[in-house]
Amino acid sequence: MEYFSSNFKLGILGGGQLGKMLLYTTRKFDIRTSVLDPSLEAPSKLACNDFFQGDLMDYETVYNFGKKVNTLTIEIENVNIEALKALEKEGVNVFPSSKTLESIQNKATQKLFYVDHNLPSAPFKRFAFTEEIYTAIEHSSVEFPFVWKRAQFGYDGTGVKIVRSVADLKNLPNVECITEELVPFKSELAVIVARNTKGQVKVYPVVEMEFHPEANQVEYVLCPARISDEIAVKAEQIALKTSAAFEHVGLLAVELFLTQDDEILINEVAPRPHNSGHQTIEASYTSQFEQHIRAILGLPMGSTINKLSSVMVNLVGAEGHTGNVIYENIEKLMEMEGVTPHIYGKKETRPFRKMGHVTIVHSKLENARAIAQQVKQSINVISN
């Protein structure tokens, strides 16, 4: 099939910043695109050929959208799986497949998948409702401290909480959830694996993630990770094994814990472009977004080698600010060598909302990390 400057149409479920950055590639290659998103203010709206507003969890909406395209992909996991199954039966190419997505969409199902495929992950328990955890604590089948995660619809740090006492369970939503043993890790790592429709596989270098202590969001991504070659190989091998088990097409971001004993445990996965790969736009020969497009269309895979070391800084809304966004001091960033800001196009800021990111590239990682600290201290995402 001809993809470039043709009648082929790629559909994207979700129109957020990940969709917008996927569209960097489709516009470069002149691939026609349609985007479905619940919000008329979606960042992807201005960059696609056709935009449709609609509920991603509604069967009819997703099915009818999918019938208008040749190949369908996602930038968010929370979409109607049954509609994807119907579209696949009718000949629409869906990547990742409904089977892959169904195994990942629910965190309880995802954890069971790891057990079934002998993939290393923290011990866990599954609950139909959060209130059932109180009984489990009374019977000592769950012990403090542990991590509570809602099974579905968590994002950007929401739906996850460290629970150190019964008081910490208060105000949590009474939903399907899991509890995980709290892993005493040294660092959090991530590996992005790309697989195309022909089975070709590429792996990006291991990155290290530093999290904001309050928002539970990635604050910095460092590439390459500050780990030994031996640990890097171990992380890559686990990511490749995970990728093979899911049989995904496109990208699979595998988030990992490096324990105090230098063991590698899977935290969770995402079958799409991921926050841990944003720096690839400037720092890699092939960005994660271009690689995803190449993979789902069965095109040759691009090189994942780094051109330079890099650090990615997330730009999030400042605490105490809700309203029309202002990027205070962004001009200072643009004066810095090797610093590239990306603004997502969200008109309204709120505390800890992801509004953009900044990539810093340098020949030395420690220099890039130092500049990243200056970037973080320079810019403020506030409201007017």
TORKOL-4160 file (C-alpha; in steps of 0.2 Angstrom, whole numbers, padded with zeros to 4 digits, m for minus):
384
<pt num="1" X="0000" Y="0000" Z="0000"/>
<pt num="2" X="0006" Y="0018" Z="m0004"/>
<pt num="3" X="0006" Y="0029" Z="0012"/>
<pt num="4" X="0015" Y="0044" Z="0006"/>
<pt num="5" X="0004" Y="0058" Z="m0003"/>
<pt num="6" X="m0010" Y="0045" Z="m0006"/>
<pt num="7" X="m0028" Y="0042" Z="m0001"/>
<pt num="8" X="m0022" Y="0031" Z="0013"/>
<pt num="9" X="m0028" Y="0037" Z="0030"/>
<pt num="10" X="m0021" Y="0034" Z="0047"/>
<pt num="11" X="m0033" Y="0036" Z="0062"/>
<pt num="12" X="m0027" Y="0041" Z="0080"/>
<pt num="13" X="m0038" Y="0038" Z="0095"/>
<pt num="14" X="m0033" Y="0052" Z="0107"/>
<pt num="15" X="m0028" Y="0070" Z="0102"/>
<pt num="16" X="m0017" Y="0075" Z="0117"/>
<pt num="17" X="0001" Y="0080" Z="0116"/>
<pt num="18" X="0007" Y="0062" Z="0111"/>
<pt num="19" X="m0005" Y="0063" Z="0096"/>
<pt num="20" X="0002" Y="0080" Z="0092"/>
<pt num="21" X="0020" Y="0074" Z="0091"/>
<pt num="22" X="0015" Y="0058" Z="0081"/>
<pt num="23" X="0008" Y="0071" Z="0069"/>
<pt num="24" X="0025" Y="0079" Z="0067"/>
<pt num="25" X="0030" Y="0063" Z="0057"/>
<pt num="26" X="0014" Y="0061" Z="0047"/>
<pt num="27" X="0015" Y="0079" Z="0041"/>
<pt num="28" X="0033" Y="0076" Z="0037"/>
<pt num="29" X="0029" Y="0061" Z="0026"/>
<pt num="30" X="0012" Y="0068" Z="0020"/>
<pt num="31" X="0002" Y="0054" Z="0027"/>
<pt num="32" X="m0017" Y="0058" Z="0029"/>
<pt num="33" X="m0023" Y="0058" Z="0047"/>
<pt num="34" X="m0039" Y="0058" Z="0057"/>
<pt num="35" X="m0040" Y="0061" Z="0075"/>
<pt num="36" X="m0054" Y="0057" Z="0088"/>
<pt num="37" X="m0054" Y="0066" Z="0105"/>
<pt num="38" X="m0067" Y="0071" Z="0118"/>
<pt num="39" X="m0061" Y="0089" Z="0118"/>
<pt num="40" X="m0063" Y="0102" Z="0104"/>
<pt num="41" X="m0047" Y="0110" Z="0112"/>
<pt num="42" X="m0036" Y="0094" Z="0109"/>
<pt num="43" X="m0018" Y="0099" Z="0105"/>
<pt num="44" X="m0019" Y="0088" Z="0089"/>
<pt num="45" X="m0034" Y="0097" Z="0081"/>
<pt num="46" X="m0024" Y="0109" Z="0071"/>
<pt num="47" X="m0011" Y="0096" Z="0065"/>
<pt num="48" X="m0022" Y="0083" Z="0058"/>
<pt num="49" X="m0032" Y="0082" Z="0041"/>
<pt num="50" X="m0048" Y="0078" Z="0049"/>
<pt num="51" X="m0054" Y="0080" Z="0068"/>
<pt num="52" X="m0069" Y="0072" Z="0076"/>
<pt num="53" X="m0075" Y="0075" Z="0094"/>
<pt num="54" X="m0081" Y="0060" Z="0103"/>
<pt num="55" X="m0080" Y="0048" Z="0118"/>
<pt num="56" X="m0066" Y="0036" Z="0116"/>
<pt num="57" X="m0074" Y="0024" Z="0128"/>
<pt num="58" X="m0091" Y="0024" Z="0118"/>
<pt num="59" X="m0092" Y="0008" Z="0106"/>
<pt num="60" X="m0102" Y="0017" Z="0092"/>
<pt num="61" X="m0091" Y="0032" Z="0092"/>
<pt num="62" X="m0075" Y="0022" Z="0091"/>
<pt num="63" X="m0082" Y="0010" Z="0078"/>
<pt num="64" X="m0089" Y="0023" Z="0066"/>
<pt num="65" X="m0072" Y="0033" Z="0067"/>
<pt num="66" X="m0062" Y="0017" Z="0064"/>
<pt num="67" X="m0073" Y="0013" Z="0048"/>
<pt num="68" X="m0066" Y="0029" Z="0040"/>
<pt num="69" X="m0048" Y="0024" Z="0041"/>
<pt num="70" X="m0036" Y="0011" Z="0034"/>
<pt num="71" X="m0025" Y="0009" Z="0050"/>
<pt num="72" X="m0030" Y="0014" Z="0068"/>
<pt num="73" X="m0018" Y="0017" Z="0082"/>
<pt num="74" X="m0019" Y="0025" Z="0099"/>
<pt num="75" X="m0010" Y="0038" Z="0110"/>
<pt num="76" X="m0020" Y="0033" Z="0126"/>
<pt num="77" X="m0025" Y="0016" Z="0132"/>
<pt num="78" X="m0042" Y="0021" Z="0138"/>
<pt num="79" X="m0052" Y="0017" Z="0122"/>
<pt num="80" X="m0067" Y="0005" Z="0119"/>
<pt num="81" X="m0059" Y="m0013" Z="0116"/>
<pt num="82" X="m0075" Y="m0021" Z="0109"/>
<pt num="83" X="m0075" Y="m0008" Z="0095"/>
<pt num="84" X="m0057" Y="m0012" Z="0091"/>
<pt num="85" X="m0061" Y="m0031" Z="0090"/>
<pt num="86" X="m0076" Y="m0027" Z="0078"/>
<pt num="87" X="m0065" Y="m0016" Z="0067"/>
<pt num="88" X="m0051" Y="m0030" Z="0066"/>
<pt num="89" X="m0064" Y="m0043" Z="0060"/>
<pt num="90" X="m0069" Y="m0031" Z="0046"/>
<pt num="91" X="m0051" Y="m0028" Z="0040"/>
<pt num="92" X="m0046" Y="m0012" Z="0048"/>
<pt num="93" X="m0027" Y="m0014" Z="0054"/>
<pt num="94" X="m0027" Y="m0010" Z="0073"/>
<pt num="95" X="m0010" Y="m0007" Z="0082"/>
<pt num="96" X="m0008" Y="m0011" Z="0095"/>
<pt num="97" X="m0020" Y="m0025" Z="0093"/>
<pt num="98" X="m0036" Y="m0026" Z="0104"/>
<pt num="99" X="m0028" Y="m0042" Z="0112"/>
<pt num="100" X="m0012" Y="m0033" Z="0117"/>
<pt num="101" X="m0022" Y="m0018" Z="0123"/>
<pt num="102" X="m0034" Y="m0028" Z="0133"/>
<pt num="103" X="m0020" Y="m0036" Z="0142"/>
<pt num="104" X="m0013" Y="m0019" Z="0147"/>
<pt num="105" X="m0028" Y="m0008" Z="0149"/>
<pt num="106" X="m0032" Y="m0015" Z="0166"/>
<pt num="107" X="m0018" Y="m0015" Z="0179"/>
<pt num="108" X="m0024" Y="m0030" Z="0188"/>
<pt num="109" X="m0025" Y="m0040" Z="0171"/>
<pt num="110" X="m0008" Y="m0033" Z="0167"/>
<pt num="111" X="0000" Y="m0039" Z="0183"/>
<pt num="112" X="m0008" Y="m0057" Z="0180"/>
<pt num="113" X="0000" Y="m0056" Z="0163"/>
<pt num="114" X="0017" Y="m0054" Z="0171"/>
<pt num="115" X="0014" Y="m0069" Z="0182"/>
<pt num="116" X="0008" Y="m0080" Z="0168"/>
<pt num="117" X="0023" Y="m0076" Z="0157"/>
<pt num="118" X="0036" Y="m0077" Z="0171"/>
<pt num="119" X="0040" Y="m0059" Z="0170"/>
<pt num="120" X="0048" Y="m0051" Z="0186"/>
<pt num="121" X="0036" Y="m0039" Z="0195"/>
<pt num="122" X="0032" Y="m0034" Z="0213"/>
<pt num="123" X="0020" Y="m0045" Z="0222"/>
<pt num="124" X="0002" Y="m0039" Z="0222"/>
<pt num="125" X="m0016" Y="m0042" Z="0227"/>
<pt num="126" X="m0031" Y="m0038" Z="0217"/>
<pt num="127" X="m0047" Y="m0031" Z="0224"/>
<pt num="128" X="m0064" Y="m0028" Z="0216"/>
<pt num="129" X="m0066" Y="m0012" Z="0227"/>
<pt num="130" X="m0054" Y="m0002" Z="0238"/>
<pt num="131" X="m0065" Y="m0005" Z="0254"/>
<pt num="132" X="m0060" Y="m0023" Z="0253"/>
<pt num="133" X="m0042" Y="m0018" Z="0258"/>
<pt num="134" X="m0048" Y="m0015" Z="0276"/>
<pt num="135" X="m0053" Y="m0033" Z="0278"/>
<pt num="136" X="m0036" Y="m0039" Z="0270"/>
<pt num="137" X="m0027" Y="m0028" Z="0283"/>
<pt num="138" X="m0037" Y="m0035" Z="0297"/>
<pt num="139" X="m0032" Y="m0052" Z="0292"/>
<pt num="140" X="m0014" Y="m0048" Z="0289"/>
<pt num="141" X="m0015" Y="m0053" Z="0270"/>
<pt num="142" X="m0009" Y="m0035" Z="0266"/>
<pt num="143" X="0004" Y="m0026" Z="0276"/>
<pt num="144" X="0010" Y="m0008" Z="0277"/>
<pt num="145" X="0018" Y="0000" Z="0268"/>
<pt num="146" X="0011" Y="m0004" Z="0251"/>
<pt num="147" X="0006" Y="0005" Z="0234"/>
<pt num="148" X="m0012" Y="0007" Z="0230"/>
<pt num="149" X="m0016" Y="0008" Z="0211"/>
<pt num="150" X="m0033" Y="0010" Z="0203"/>
<pt num="151" X="m0035" Y="m0004" Z="0190"/>
<pt num="152" X="m0041" Y="0008" Z="0176"/>
<pt num="153" X="m0041" Y="0026" Z="0171"/>
<pt num="154" X="m0026" Y="0032" Z="0181"/>
<pt num="155" X="m0014" Y="0044" Z="0172"/>
<pt num="156" X="0000" Y="0056" Z="0175"/>
<pt num="157" X="0002" Y="0051" Z="0193"/>
<pt num="158" X="m0016" Y="0050" Z="0197"/>
<pt num="159" X="m0023" Y="0033" Z="0203"/>
<pt num="160" X="m0007" Y="0029" Z="0213"/>
<pt num="161" X="m0004" Y="0031" Z="0231"/>
<pt num="162" X="0009" Y="0025" Z="0244"/>
<pt num="163" X="m0001" Y="0019" Z="0259"/>
<pt num="164" X="0008" Y="0018" Z="0275"/>
<pt num="165" X="m0007" Y="0018" Z="0287"/>
<pt num="166" X="m0026" Y="0015" Z="0287"/>
<pt num="167" X="m0028" Y="0034" Z="0287"/>
<pt num="168" X="m0019" Y="0035" Z="0270"/>
<pt num="169" X="m0034" Y="0024" Z="0263"/>
<pt num="170" X="m0046" Y="0038" Z="0267"/>
<pt num="171" X="m0053" Y="0048" Z="0252"/>
<pt num="172" X="m0047" Y="0035" Z="0239"/>
<pt num="173" X="m0060" Y="0030" Z="0226"/>
<pt num="174" X="m0069" Y="0014" Z="0230"/>
<pt num="175" X="m0065" Y="0006" Z="0213"/>
<pt num="176" X="m0056" Y="m0010" Z="0206"/>
<pt num="177" X="m0038" Y="m0009" Z="0212"/>
<pt num="178" X="m0022" Y="m0018" Z="0216"/>
<pt num="179" X="m0010" Y="m0017" Z="0230"/>
<pt num="180" X="0008" Y="m0019" Z="0227"/>
<pt num="181" X="0023" Y="m0022" Z="0239"/>
<pt num="182" X="0033" Y="m0006" Z="0241"/>
<pt num="183" X="0049" Y="m0010" Z="0231"/>
<pt num="184" X="0065" Y="m0002" Z="0239"/>
<pt num="185" X="0072" Y="0003" Z="0223"/>
<pt num="186" X="0088" Y="0013" Z="0219"/>
<pt num="187" X="0081" Y="0021" Z="0203"/>
<pt num="188" X="0067" Y="0020" Z="0190"/>
<pt num="189" X="0072" Y="0015" Z="0173"/>
<pt num="190" X="0063" Y="0013" Z="0156"/>
<pt num="191" X="0066" Y="0005" Z="0140"/>
<pt num="192" X="0056" Y="0008" Z="0124"/>
<pt num="193" X="0055" Y="m0007" Z="0112"/>
<pt num="194" X="0048" Y="m0005" Z="0094"/>
<pt num="195" X="0041" Y="m0019" Z="0083"/>
<pt num="196" X="0035" Y="m0017" Z="0066"/>
<pt num="197" X="0022" Y="m0028" Z="0057"/>
<pt num="198" X="0035" Y="m0038" Z="0049"/>
<pt num="199" X="0043" Y="m0043" Z="0066"/>
<pt num="200" X="0058" Y="m0032" Z="0065"/>
<pt num="201" X="0063" Y="m0025" Z="0083"/>
<pt num="202" X="0073" Y="m0010" Z="0088"/>
<pt num="203" X="0077" Y="m0005" Z="0106"/>
<pt num="204" X="0081" Y="0012" Z="0113"/>
<pt num="205" X="0094" Y="0015" Z="0126"/>
<pt num="206" X="0089" Y="0013" Z="0144"/>
<pt num="207" X="0084" Y="0029" Z="0152"/>
<pt num="208" X="0083" Y="0035" Z="0170"/>
<pt num="209" X="0068" Y="0044" Z="0177"/>
<pt num="210" X="0068" Y="0056" Z="0192"/>
<pt num="211" X="0050" Y="0059" Z="0199"/>
<pt num="212" X="0042" Y="0073" Z="0207"/>
<pt num="213" X="0039" Y="0068" Z="0225"/>
<pt num="214" X="0022" Y="0076" Z="0227"/>
<pt num="215" X="0014" Y="0074" Z="0210"/>
<pt num="216" X="0021" Y="0056" Z="0207"/>
<pt num="217" X="0025" Y="0062" Z="0189"/>
<pt num="218" X="0042" Y="0061" Z="0179"/>
<pt num="219" X="0051" Y="0077" Z="0182"/>
<pt num="220" X="0067" Y="0072" Z="0172"/>
<pt num="221" X="0072" Y="0059" Z="0160"/>
<pt num="222" X="0091" Y="0056" Z="0158"/>
<pt num="223" X="0098" Y="0046" Z="0143"/>
<pt num="224" X="0108" Y="0036" Z="0144"/>
<pt num="225" X="0104" Y="0030" Z="0162"/>
<pt num="226" X="0118" Y="0031" Z="0175"/>
<pt num="227" X="0120" Y="0013" Z="0177"/>
<pt num="228" X="0133" Y="m0001" Z="0173"/>
<pt num="229" X="0133" Y="m0009" Z="0156"/>
<pt num="230" X="0128" Y="m0026" Z="0164"/>
<pt num="231" X="0112" Y="m0018" Z="0172"/>
<pt num="232" X="0108" Y="m0010" Z="0155"/>
<pt num="233" X="0109" Y="m0026" Z="0146"/>
<pt num="234" X="0098" Y="m0034" Z="0160"/>
<pt num="235" X="0085" Y="m0021" Z="0158"/>
<pt num="236" X="0085" Y="m0022" Z="0139"/>
<pt num="237" X="0083" Y="m0041" Z="0140"/>
<pt num="238" X="0068" Y="m0040" Z="0152"/>
<pt num="239" X="0060" Y="m0026" Z="0140"/>
<pt num="240" X="0063" Y="m0038" Z="0125"/>
<pt num="241" X="0055" Y="m0053" Z="0134"/>
<pt num="242" X="0040" Y="m0042" Z="0139"/>
<pt num="243" X="0038" Y="m0035" Z="0122"/>
<pt num="244" X="0039" Y="m0053" Z="0114"/>
<pt num="245" X="0025" Y="m0059" Z="0127"/>
<pt num="246" X="0013" Y="m0045" Z="0122"/>
<pt num="247" X="0016" Y="m0048" Z="0103"/>
<pt num="248" X="0013" Y="m0029" Z="0101"/>
<pt num="249" X="0016" Y="m0019" Z="0085"/>
<pt num="250" X="0022" Y="m0001" Z="0087"/>
<pt num="251" X="0030" Y="0005" Z="0103"/>
<pt num="252" X="0030" Y="m0003" Z="0120"/>
<pt num="253" X="0037" Y="0008" Z="0134"/>
<pt num="254" X="0043" Y="m0004" Z="0149"/>
<pt num="255" X="0045" Y="0005" Z="0166"/>
<pt num="256" X="0057" Y="m0004" Z="0177"/>
<pt num="257" X="0063" Y="m0003" Z="0195"/>
<pt num="258" X="0081" Y="m0006" Z="0199"/>
<pt num="259" X="0081" Y="m0013" Z="0217"/>
<pt num="260" X="0094" Y="m0011" Z="0230"/>
<pt num="261" X="0101" Y="m0029" Z="0225"/>
<pt num="262" X="0102" Y="m0024" Z="0207"/>
<pt num="263" X="0087" Y="m0034" Z="0202"/>
<pt num="264" X="0075" Y="m0027" Z="0188"/>
<pt num="265" X="0057" Y="m0028" Z="0191"/>
<pt num="266" X="0043" Y="m0022" Z="0179"/>
<pt num="267" X="0033" Y="m0008" Z="0186"/>
<pt num="268" X="0021" Y="m0006" Z="0171"/>
<pt num="269" X="0020" Y="m0004" Z="0152"/>
<pt num="270" X="0012" Y="0007" Z="0139"/>
<pt num="271" X="0009" Y="0002" Z="0121"/>
<pt num="272" X="0012" Y="0019" Z="0113"/>
<pt num="273" X="0024" Y="0034" Z="0113"/>
<pt num="274" X="0029" Y="0038" Z="0131"/>
<pt num="275" X="0035" Y="0052" Z="0142"/>
<pt num="276" X="0051" Y="0042" Z="0144"/>
<pt num="277" X="0055" Y="0044" Z="0125"/>
<pt num="278" X="0052" Y="0063" Z="0122"/>
<pt num="279" X="0070" Y="0067" Z="0122"/>
<pt num="280" X="0072" Y="0056" Z="0106"/>
<pt num="281" X="0065" Y="0070" Z="0095"/>
<pt num="282" X="0082" Y="0079" Z="0097"/>
<pt num="283" X="0094" Y="0066" Z="0104"/>
<pt num="284" X="0091" Y="0051" Z="0093"/>
<pt num="285" X="0092" Y="0047" Z="0075"/>
<pt num="286" X="0074" Y="0042" Z="0075"/>
<pt num="287" X="0062" Y="0049" Z="0087"/>
<pt num="288" X="0050" Y="0037" Z="0096"/>
<pt num="289" X="0035" Y="0045" Z="0087"/>
<pt num="290" X="0043" Y="0042" Z="0069"/>
<pt num="291" X="0047" Y="0025" Z="0075"/>
<pt num="292" X="0029" Y="0021" Z="0080"/>
<pt num="293" X="0023" Y="0027" Z="0063"/>
<pt num="294" X="0036" Y="0016" Z="0054"/>
<pt num="295" X="0032" Y="0001" Z="0064"/>
<pt num="296" X="0013" Y="0001" Z="0062"/>
<pt num="297" X="0014" Y="0004" Z="0044"/>
<pt num="298" X="0027" Y="m0010" Z="0041"/>
<pt num="299" X="0041" Y="0002" Z="0035"/>
<pt num="300" X="0059" Y="m0001" Z="0038"/>
<pt num="301" X="0064" Y="0003" Z="0056"/>
<pt num="302" X="0075" Y="0018" Z="0060"/>
<pt num="303" X="0091" Y="0019" Z="0070"/>
<pt num="304" X="0089" Y="0021" Z="0089"/>
<pt num="305" X="0107" Y="0026" Z="0092"/>
<pt num="306" X="0109" Y="0042" Z="0102"/>
<pt num="307" X="0117" Y="0057" Z="0094"/>
<pt num="308" X="0121" Y="0065" Z="0110"/>
<pt num="309" X="0117" Y="0063" Z="0129"/>
<pt num="310" X="0101" Y="0071" Z="0134"/>
<pt num="311" X="0089" Y="0076" Z="0148"/>
<pt num="312" X="0071" Y="0079" Z="0146"/>
<pt num="313" X="0062" Y="0091" Z="0158"/>
<pt num="314" X="0043" Y="0090" Z="0160"/>
<pt num="315" X="0034" Y="0107" Z="0160"/>
<pt num="316" X="0019" Y="0106" Z="0172"/>
<pt num="317" X="0007" Y="0119" Z="0179"/>
<pt num="318" X="0013" Y="0128" Z="0194"/>
<pt num="319" X="0004" Y="0125" Z="0211"/>
<pt num="320" X="m0009" Y="0138" Z="0214"/>
<pt num="321" X="m0012" Y="0142" Z="0196"/>
<pt num="322" X="m0028" Y="0138" Z="0186"/>
<pt num="323" X="m0033" Y="0147" Z="0170"/>
<pt num="324" X="m0026" Y="0154" Z="0154"/>
<pt num="325" X="m0008" Y="0148" Z="0153"/>
<pt num="326" X="0008" Y="0159" Z="0153"/>
<pt num="327" X="0025" Y="0152" Z="0150"/>
<pt num="328" X="0035" Y="0164" Z="0161"/>
<pt num="329" X="0054" Y="0166" Z="0156"/>
<pt num="330" X="0053" Y="0155" Z="0141"/>
<pt num="331" X="0064" Y="0167" Z="0132"/>
<pt num="332" X="0078" Y="0163" Z="0144"/>
<pt num="333" X="0077" Y="0145" Z="0139"/>
<pt num="334" X="0078" Y="0149" Z="0120"/>
<pt num="335" X="0095" Y="0158" Z="0123"/>
<pt num="336" X="0103" Y="0142" Z="0130"/>
<pt num="337" X="0113" Y="0131" Z="0118"/>
<pt num="338" X="0106" Y="0114" Z="0116"/>
<pt num="339" X="0089" Y="0118" Z="0124"/>
<pt num="340" X="0073" Y="0115" Z="0114"/>
<pt num="341" X="0056" Y="0119" Z="0122"/>
<pt num="342" X="0040" Y="0110" Z="0116"/>
<pt num="343" X="0024" Y="0118" Z="0120"/>
<pt num="344" X="0009" Y="0106" Z="0119"/>
<pt num="345" X="m0005" Y="0118" Z="0115"/>
<pt num="346" X="m0016" Y="0117" Z="0130"/>
<pt num="347" X="m0023" Y="0134" Z="0133"/>
<pt num="348" X="m0028" Y="0131" Z="0151"/>
<pt num="349" X="m0015" Y="0127" Z="0165"/>
<pt num="350" X="m0019" Y="0119" Z="0182"/>
<pt num="351" X="m0007" Y="0112" Z="0195"/>
<pt num="352" X="0004" Y="0098" Z="0189"/>
<pt num="353" X="m0004" Y="0097" Z="0172"/>
<pt num="354" X="0008" Y="0092" Z="0158"/>
<pt num="355" X="0009" Y="0108" Z="0147"/>
<pt num="356" X="0025" Y="0104" Z="0138"/>
<pt num="357" X="0043" Y="0098" Z="0139"/>
<pt num="358" X="0061" Y="0104" Z="0137"/>
<pt num="359" X="0075" Y="0094" Z="0129"/>
<pt num="360" X="0093" Y="0097" Z="0134"/>
<pt num="361" X="0107" Y="0089" Z="0123"/>
<pt num="362" X="0125" Y="0089" Z="0127"/>
<pt num="363" X="0141" Y="0078" Z="0124"/>
<pt num="364" X="0141" Y="0075" Z="0142"/>
<pt num="365" X="0126" Y="0069" Z="0152"/>
<pt num="366" X="0132" Y="0078" Z="0168"/>
<pt num="367" X="0132" Y="0094" Z="0159"/>
<pt num="368" X="0115" Y="0091" Z="0152"/>
<pt num="369" X="0108" Y="0087" Z="0169"/>
<pt num="370" X="0116" Y="0103" Z="0176"/>
<pt num="371" X="0108" Y="0114" Z="0162"/>
<pt num="372" X="0091" Y="0104" Z="0165"/>
<pt num="373" X="0091" Y="0111" Z="0183"/>
<pt num="374" X="0094" Y="0128" Z="0177"/>
<pt num="375" X="0079" Y="0126" Z="0165"/>
<pt num="376" X="0068" Y="0120" Z="0179"/>
<pt num="377" X="0072" Y="0135" Z="0190"/>
<pt num="378" X="0070" Y="0147" Z="0176"/>
<pt num="379" X="0053" Y="0144" Z="0169"/>
<pt num="380" X="0036" Y="0145" Z="0177"/>
<pt num="381" X="0020" Y="0138" Z="0170"/>
<pt num="382" X="0007" Y="0150" Z="0178"/>
<pt num="383" X="m0010" Y="0158" Z="0174"/>
<pt num="384" X="m0014" Y="0176" Z="0171"/>
